[in-house]
Amino acid sequence: MADAETEAKKDDGEGEKKFGQYPLIRMTDLPNETKPEIVEMISATVERNSMDLQNACKLIKEHMDKTYGSSWNVIIGEAFGFEVSYLKRHLLYMFTLGTLGVLVWKCG
């Protein structure tokens, strides 16, 4: 009986881990050379700061400004639409942690 309980707990944990663990890229025109690094950084930052999304936005913006030049903007949230002006090849819209949308773009 203890084995069945352990198995059930293990299954619950695995199911929880599988949901939303991969980023879903909805729209991007980032260069293929930088896209995987940026997506990984955003996913890790949002996961570490999932209880404080304002801090996650700040950390992502600071990293993007430092690494790829200034004027980056970040929005993290659920159920939002957008229409932004951005520099060509400087936009990423993705979902992570299930339904959490992340929009990152650079202004000119």
Secondary structure, 3 states (H helix, E strand, C coil): CHHHHHHHHHHHHHHHHHCCCCCEEEEECCCCCCHHHHHHHHHHHHHHCCCCHHHHHHHHHHHHHHHHCCCEEEEEECCCCCCCCCCCCCEEEEEECCCEEEEEEECC
